[in-house]
Amino acid sequence: MPRPACLIALLATCAVAPACSFDGAAVEHQQASEGSTAAAPATTEAGAKPPKEPVLVRVRSLARGPIERRLEATANVESLDVVDVVSERAEPVARVLVEEGQQVASGQPLAELRADQVQLALKETVVRLNETRGQMEQAERDYQRNLRLWEEGGNSGRLIAEQAVETSRQVWDVAKTAHETAQVAHDRAKWDEARCTLRSPIAGTVTARDISLGDMAVIGQRAFQITDLSQPKVVFYRPQRELALLHEGQRLVATSEALPGVQIRGLIERVSPIVDAATGTVKVVAALEPDGRVLPAGILMRLVVILERREGAILVPKEALLHEGGGAHVFVVREGAARRVEIEPGFEDAQHLEALGPALQDGDLLIVVGADRLADGDPVEVAGE
């Protein structure tokens, strides 16, 4: 029976083979696990973070100096002394004596109207005035003579009747009245003649000329405008919450794009004591000091009002500031590392922010370049050292 024996031997061989294969795989897995466990400490040591490289920065020494609290506004230059010269007579314009932009003195003639008719009337009043003066003087002499004759006669015999004295006195009174009336007519004619010449009531600059040679001047219509540019003003309005900050005598500085590089100083003259209910603003009037420079009326000025000034303030350059979460901080170099310092803000200008409190110390080096790459405690290397 050879075949059954061979079959049994073949089945036994197949049953043993899978077991051997499994045992080999298990051995290999165990060896791999042991190898991994043994290598783990070496990997941990190799993965440790090396020391951080210093960050190259630029610094600026902390400085102290004056700083001001300021208020900014804009306003147009204007003059509070602006006069319209109008004609008081309806006469043709005979001469125009000034032009726009010309400086004029108080009382200087600006234009002349036709005055022929007025001058004739004036001559007539002169004749009448001389005539009445003669009649008045003759009547006075007659009265004085009659009065003397009456007084010389005494009680015994009068040389002239009392009625004649009284009559001569009445004639003198009438003559005086006629002369006074003639004097009034003469003065009126002179006044009419004077109104034929338009004159400047103030010293200033001719800023408008609305009549030309040959025009018919209209009573009450503007012929010239005279503006006093020697005392320029600015009028601006501020919210009512700033009423307590503004007061008479505060200094200001004015600049304009029309005057590059020029700073004009000024002074607040008055602050309105009332608030405009419609706008909720307060009117402020300030006088400018142009130092001989002519400021055209209407020019737009940028005003900086100095509200308060502090000396010896800690000044932080704005390029050193970092803003985060509504606050501001800086980095300073202390013992070779960057230290974050929160800033308590005070006054501010275009270049600096005042730091209040003891957070910053004299001698601190403020990081002005490279601060945006730093965290508190990072090592730093100061450029240039």
Secondary structure, 3 states (H helix, E strand, C coil): CHHHHHHHHHHHHHHHHHHHHHHHHHHHHHHHHHHHHHHHHHHHHHCCCCCCCCEEEEEEECEEEEEEEEEEEEEEEECCCEEEEEECCCCEEEEECCCCCCEECCCCEEEEECCHHHHHHHHHHHHHHHHHHHHHHHHHHHHHHHHHHHHHCCCCCCCCCHHHHHHHHHHHHHHHHHHHHHHHHHHHHHHHHHCCEEECCCCEEEEEECCCCCCECCECCEEEEEECCCCCEEEEEEEHHHHHHCCCCCEEEEEECCEEEEEEEEEEEEECCCCECCCCEEEEEEEEECCCCCCCCCCEEEEEEEEEEEEEEEEEEHHHCEEECCEEEEEEEECCEEEEEECEEEEECCCEEEEECCCCCCCCEEEEECHHHCCCCCEEEECCC
